[in-house]
Amino acid sequence: MNKKLVGRLACPVCLSELRLTVLDEVGETIVEGSLICGSCGVSYSVCESTPSLLPGDATPLVGQAP
């Protein structure tokens, strides 16, 4: 996933902005990381440069209810 794409993505549930956390990157490409929705309190994974933004794939953040 290209870093420039993050500004165009939104939470699929509430349409809020997503915050990117990068675990691995190559140049401008995010290889591993997560996209976090502060409004919903969930995280969506980025694996092998592909974001998984299906509501059923969301992982609740620690200490927050989905």
N, C-alpha and C positions, 0 to 999 in steps of 0.2 A: 504494500500500500504506500503510495506516495504521500509524503508529509503535507503537501499542498492540498490534498483531498480532505483533510480533517476539518477545515473550515466550512466545507459543504455538507458534512454529515450531521445528522441530528438523531436524538434518541427515537427509536421506532415507536415507543409507547407514548411519551409526553411531548416530543418534538423539541426538547431542550438541547442546548449545546452539549457536545461531548468533549471531555478533556482527555488528551492523549498521554499515556505513560509508555515510554519506550524501554524495552528490555534488550533488543538487538536491532541494529540498523546497518545498512550498507548504503553509503551516500545519502540520497534523499528517500530511500526506500525503507519503510518500517518492516522488519522481518518478523519480530515477535513483540508483543506489547498488549495494551488494553485501552479501550475507550470507556471512559467513566461518565455516567450520568449522575450528577450531584442531586438532581431533583428526585429521581426515582431511587437513588441509592443502590445502583447496580453497575456491574462492569461487563463489557462485551470484549471478547478476546480477539486478538489479531495473531493468527498463526500462519506461518509460511506466507507472509505478506498479504493474507486475505482476512478482512474484517468479518466477523460473524455477528450480524446485527438482527438476528431473529429474536423476538421477545422470549421465546422458550429457551434460548441459549444464554440468557443473562444470568450472571452470578451475583447474588446479594453481597454488598460490601459488609465487612465485619462490623457488627454493632448496629446495623440498620435493617429494618424490615423492608422487603421489596414493595 
